[in-house]
């Protein structure tokens, strides 16, 4: 049996739920309020310095270096808390690999590029992309590629190294350094790990963020008769060892993030996402490349999307902190605003449209033709259904891209004097696939 196929079967069989599910925090059935080390830490902090913002709560719970949920946990997959597209089907990562090669060709085949992944989970997505780069070796042979992973989790970075690196070449580790780990991938490409995007060398790069922006901390605001008020997390005075949401008694500085013409009654804002988008835009505008961002989200329309996941079930965000994933839908309209016109943005387009435009049906057919056993075909079809079905991940997840302006407007090519607007180049995934 084909090795690629075998891996896909293992993934497609995973009967798990995905995180992009509608959920309003606080209405779940009572769950046991275990006093976790994180809860103890937060109670102490709040009792000594006062209520904390939801953003601070999320940041502490997820990435506190000592007790954070992401730092010491492998939460992905059947035995974990949630499952993501690359873990469901190899086709997902392969099509993203094709997208990067297509962008590399369309933007003039630079002699070198960095592939930078933010929040790489188990390293599965990069592994699938690297397999495509390997298969297209004849196209990429003159190009110097390096891999750069931005990851705060000690546990996940170890799993990424196992997935991606050649075990005969020992990893170089230096916890104090900005590059905390270095090695060589199974296909001989240099690979490095960082905690922060700012530390990744500048240069022609393709950036990738899949289910990364949704874990960044959000501030929450509620419209009241007295104006916008920020939501805070406080200790519940009625019950010991329990947290509750409260509204700030007066306006807070973070209110500056809310648009003047905002019509919603409740808003979530993620300043960390804004900082990252600004950094990506600056880099792409000055050194070229592109960013592909895929996540569940909305275009500035949703309100309360903050939710928790534990063992593939929705979980009250304030219960047993540190034992469950916390997430909020990505506001793509905010990401677009934060690009500040330095680069062009495309999307969001629904996952099923993006993958269809990338040729998901052709790839599925190839794998189905290669699959000998009916059970294997069945599992390939199940994985496809999970990614594409509008009731599953097909509509809930979106793709969004940042590209240099000249890439979209025929940079370098002569303009037709009769045209008032420059010709618009098509970008794979965001435009309908045309077979030639
Ligand atoms: N992209 C992967 C994993 C998504 S889970 C997939 O789709 O399967 C979120 C990932 O982001 C994890 O790897 C987590 O450790 C990482 N992460 C969370 N907060 C981060 C931060 N502030 N900086 C860098 N990585 C972060």
Boltz pocket constraint, residues with backbone or C-beta under 6 A from the ligand:
constraints:
  - pocket:
      binder: B
      contacts: [[A, 62], [A, 63], [A, 70], [A, 76], [A, 84], [A, 85], [A, 86], [A, 87], [A, 118], [A, 119], [A, 120], [A, 121], [A, 122], [A, 125], [A, 150], [A, 151], [A, 152], [A, 153], [A, 156], [A, 195], [A, 209], [A, 210], [A, 211], [A, 212], [A, 215], [A, 216]]
      max_distance: 6.0
